[in-house]
Amino acid sequence: MTDVARRPGDPERASRPNKPRKQEQEPASEDVVEVAPGILRMQLPIWMPGLGHVNTYGLMDERGLAVVDPGLPGPQSWKALKARLKTAGFKLRDIHTVVVTHSHPDHFGGAGRIAREARAELIAHRAFTTWSLDRKLRKQQRSVSRREAEQLERDAAAVAQSVDVSPDELPTVAEVGDRDTGDPLLDDPTVERQRQSVPWGGETPWGGSRHPMPPLRRRIMISALSMLFTPPDPTRRVRHDERVKLAEREWISLHTPGHTLDHLCLYDDEHGILLSGDHVLPSITPHVSGVGNGADALRSYIATLDLVAHLPGVWLGLPAHGHPFTDVPGRVEAIKRHHHERMELLRAASVALGPATVQQLSRELFPRKHWGVMAESETFAHLEHLVLAGQAERHREHGRLIYTVAPAA
């Protein structure tokens, strides 16, 4: 290993003081706060490494309430949601719309149940799908006890932990909205592409690794969880640049993948307010996951960052985790710097190692506790970006991609 690999968090540096907890890791507060006129912030508890809460936003209008990202599936999150609604002076039946920013369980978990029980509209991007929604021929759901349901909720969090979340960085699959750019990820965001971008248990594009899905255990968890909650089946699937009226204002739908292929943000251009989901977070840097097939996921993700940074008048970011922040363009620049620095570290690692696999290079960039497919997927995304930019070469040997990155000019 070269010195590039000795990053904060490696075991040999365990004696160093712990890093301060990031705001996204703070436990859920029971307070309900009006963060902008007609917009409530309600924090729901989640149980994932690196995250302590998810922000469920309540958008108040003359019809009642729309909610954005109503937390994990399961009784504990559901109980917390109803308690927050009560604090805000609302009941479940007052919800007329549910918005899901993307297909991760801490965002869509309660959406299907709200839609069913409150007869609410469910809005998501047109590419939205989940493993539960895809199970068209699910067995008849059976009743489960509270104890069973709570265990299933813990299992759901474990699933999300193993495939979706690492302590300091959130995985993403990136592409831009519905514009003709010549990039297949940018121009054709469909349900099928979303399925292909997260091949749980399948082979990775770079070879030598499989997505972390122990087949029997994971199938049991997913099957059990499907008995616990209603899959979120959108009644309205929006495209980029549609108008959505909520909270007595018009929002512009922005297809802003950067955490999943189907990621959706909403922008109030009159007041400069961005519901940013996991696309832009205040202190955690989203992880870009390469998807192969000649697509430049990192370029696409940076394009979506620029998209939100250049929105006319944008000033207030309302993220899915962490506190509201007032410098969206500044935060975007910080995220872009992170990826530039990551590419320079990757370049140095490649020069030190010579031709190397994605796994070998990822272990030069990430501390040991983060080794695995998620670290490899980010490394792969950066390597593909360098290849497509003419700054690296790759070939395949024995089923694995081998990369060589050119030294800095």
N, C-alpha and C positions, 0 to 999 in steps of 0.2 A: 504493500500500500504506500502511496505517496502522502505527503503532508496535506494534500487537498482533502483527504478523508477525515482528518481530525477536526471534526466539527462539533459545536456545542451539543451535548447530549450523549456523546460517546461514553461507554462504561469507564474508561480510564480517567474521565474527568468528573466522576460521580461525586468527588469531594468538593467540587465547586458549589457555591450557593445556588439554590434553586432560582430559576428565572421568575420574575414577577408574573402573576397570573394575568392573562390577557382578558380584556373585557368580555369577549365571547365565551369565556369559561366561567363567568360569574353565575352563581345559582339564580334560578328564577325568583324574581321579586313578586310579591302578591299585590303590589301597587298597580293601579291603572292610571296612566298619565296621558293627558291630551297633548300630543307632541306637535300638533299643528291644528288649526281650526277644523273641527269635525273629524279628526283622526286620533284614535286611541291606541296606545301601545299596551298590550297585555302580554306578559311573559309567561310561557308555559315551561315546565320542567322537562328536560330530556336527559338521557343517560348514555352519553357517548363520550369517549375520550376527547378532550380538547374543547368540549362544548358543555355549557351548563343550562342553557335555555334556548328557546326559539321565540322570536317576537311574532305574535299574532296581532295584526293590526285590525282595528275595528273602524270602518268608514261609515260615519253616521249620515243619514239623509232622511227625507220626509217619509220614506217607506220603511225605515227601521235601520238595519245594520248589514253591511257587507263585511266579511272577515277574510283576511289574507293569511294563508299558511297556518291552519289550525292544529299543528302539533302531531305527535306520534299517535299511532293507534293504541288502544288499551284504556283500561278504567282509570288509571292515575292521571293521565293527561286529560281525559274526558272530564273527570271531576274538577281538575284545575281550571279547565276552560269554562265550565258552568259557573264556578265560583267567581272567575274574573268578570263574566257577563253580568252576574248578579251585582257585583261591586259597581259596575258601570251603569246599572239600572236597566239591563236588558234581560230577556229570556231567550231561550233557544228559538222559539217560534218567531222572534223578531228578526232573525237572520233571513234575508232574502237572496243573498249571493255569497258564494264561496269562491275565492280566487286561489289557485295553487300555482306557485311560481315555478316549480319543477318537480321531477319525479324521484325525490328522496323521501323516505318515510317520515322524517321529522317535519315535513312540510305538507304531505298529502294525507297523513294518517287519519285525521279526524274528518276529512272533507266529505267522504262518501256517506258517513253517518249523518252529518249535518244536512247534506243534500236530501237524504231520505227522510229524516225526521222533521225537518223544517220545510220540506218541499222547496228547497232553494235551488237557484241556478248555480251550476258549477262551471267556472271558467278556467281554461288552461290553454297553453299553446297547442297548435294543431298537431305537433309531433309528440305530445304527451302520451306516455303509456307506462305501465308498471307491470311487474311480474304478476300481480294479483289481477289486474285488468285483463291480461292476456290469457288467463286461465278460464276460457269461455265455458268449459265443460266441468266446472268445479262440482264436487259432490255436494249434496244437500247440506247446508250449514246446520250444525247442531248447537244446542245450548252448552255453555261452559260455565263452570263455577267461578266465583270471583278469584279464588286462589289460582285456578288454572289460567284465568285470563291474565292475572298479574305475572305469572311465570312466562306466558306467551309474550307479554310485553317486554320482559327482560330478554327473552330470546330474540325478539325483533331488534332490540337495541344491539345485541351481539352480532346479528347479521349485518346491520348497518355499520358497526364498528369494523368488521373484518373486510367489508368490500368498499366502504364509502368514506371513512373518516380516519385520519391520523392525527396525533395530538396537536400539531402546530399548523398543518396545512390541509385544506379540503380538496378532494379530488374533483376534477372537472373534465368534461369533454367539450371542446370549443368549436363554434362555427358562427357565422354571422347570419343576418336575417334574410328576408326574401328579396335579394338583389342579385342580378346577374354579374358574377365576378369571375367565372371560369373555374372556381374551386367547388368541387362536389359537396363539400361540407357547408359551404356558404350558400349554395343555390338550391339545394334540395333537402331541407330539413323535414323529414317525414317520420311517421311512426316506425316504419321498417328500418330506417337508418338509426333511430334511437335504440331499437332492439339490438342491432348489430354493434352499436358503440359500447354496449355493456354486456359482453358475452360471458356472464357468470359461469364459471366452471369450464370455459372454453379456452382454446389456445390463444396466446397473445400473438400479435402481429410480428413481434421481433424474435419469437421462438425461444424454446428452452424453459418457459414458465407457463403456468396455467393460472387463470384468475382464481382467487382463493375461495373456492366453493366445494368443501368436502361433500361429495354428492349426496350420500344418504342423510347425513345430519342436516344439511342445508335444506334438502327436499322436505324432511320431516318438519323443520321449523316453518318453512313457507306454507306447507299444507296446513299446519296447525294455525298459523296466523290468519290464513284465509277464512278460517271459521270464526275469527274474532271480530272482523270489521267489514263494512261494506266497501268494496273496491271503488275508487273514485272515477266514475265514468262521466267525463265532461259533457254537459249539455250545450256548451258553446265553446268551440275551438277557434281561437283567434290567430290571425296572421300578423306579421309586422305592420305597424302603422295603422291599426284600426282604432276607432274611438270607443271607449267604454265609459259610461256615465255612472259614477259612484260618488257618494259623499257630496252630493250637490255640486259636482264639478266633472269635467270631462278629462279622462286619462287617455294617453296615447299608449297603445301596446307596443312594446319594443322586444323583438326577438333578440335576446342578448345571451346566447350560450357562452359559457365560461365556467359553468359548474356541471351542467348537463347539456345534451344536445337540444332539449326542449325548454331551456330556461327562458323565463318571461319576466320582464320588468314593466312597470307602469309609470308613466311620467305625466305629471300635472304641469303643463307648460305655462299656465296662467300664474301659478304661484311658485314655480321652480322646485317642485317636490318630486323626488325619485324614490319609488318603492323598488329597492335594488335587489331584494332576495339575497342569494348567495353570490351574485355576480360581483359586487363590490362590497367588501366587509371592512370595518374600520381598522382592525389591526391584524387579522389573520389574512395570509396571502393565499388565494385559491390556487389549487394545483391543476395544471393543464395536462390532460391525459391524451396521449397520441392515439389515433384510431387507425392508422395505416391507410392502405389503398391510395398512396400518393398525395394524401391531403396534408396541408400544413396547418395543424390545429393551433399552434402557437401564434402564427400570423393571424389566423381567424379570431382567436381570443383577444389579441391586442386590438384588432379592428373593432370588436364590440366594446372594449374599454374606451377607445377613442370616441365611439359613437355616443356613449353616455357622458363622457367628459365635455363634449362639444355641444350638448343640448343647450339651446338658447335659454339663458337665465337660470340654469340649474344651480341650486345652492344647498338644499337640504337632502341628505341621503337617509332613507329609512331602511336599514339592513335587516335581514332575517335573524342575525345574531349580533350582539353588541349594541352599543348606544347609537342613537341618531348622531350624524356628523354633518358639519356645515361646509366642508370643502371637498366636494366630489371630484373636481379636476385634480386637486392635490393628491388625493388618495389614489386616483388612477395612475398618476405619475410615479408614486411610490411602488405600486404593483409592477409597473413596467420596468422600473429600475431593478427590482428583484429578479425579473426574468433575464434582463441583460447581464446582471452579475452571475446568475446561474449558468448562462452560456459561456461566460469567461472562465468560470471554474471548470466547466466541462471541457473547454478547449485545453486548459492546463492539464487536466487529468488525461486527456487523450494523447497529448504530447509526451507525457511521462510514461504511459502504458504502451503506446503504439497501437496497432490494430486491436480492437477489443469488442466484446459483446456488450449489449445493453446492461446486462446484469453486472458485469465487471465495472463498467463506467458508473453505474448508479451507486455502487458501493464506495466509489471515490467521492461522491457528492454528499451522500446522506449518512448520518450516524447509524450505528448498528441497530439501534432500536427501531429504525424506520425501514430497514431492509425488507424487500418484498416486492410484490407486483405493483403496488401503488408508487413506490419510489422508481421502479423501472419504467412505469408508464410515463411519468413526468420526464425522465431522462430520454425516453424514446421520442416524446414530443419535441424536445429541444434538439435532439439529433436530426430528426426529420426536417425541422426548420432550417438547420445548418446545411443539410444536403440540398434541399430545394433552393437555398440561397447561393449554392455553389461554393460553400465553405467547408464541405465535408464530403467524403465518399463512403459508399457502403457496398457490400457484396454478401452473398449468403454462403455459409459453410455448414454442412451437416444440419441443416434446418434452422440455423441461427444467423441473424444479421450481424455482420462485423463492420464496425465504423472506424474511420480515421478522420479526425478533424484537423484542418490546416492550422498551423501556428498563426498567431496574430501577426498582421502585416507590420 
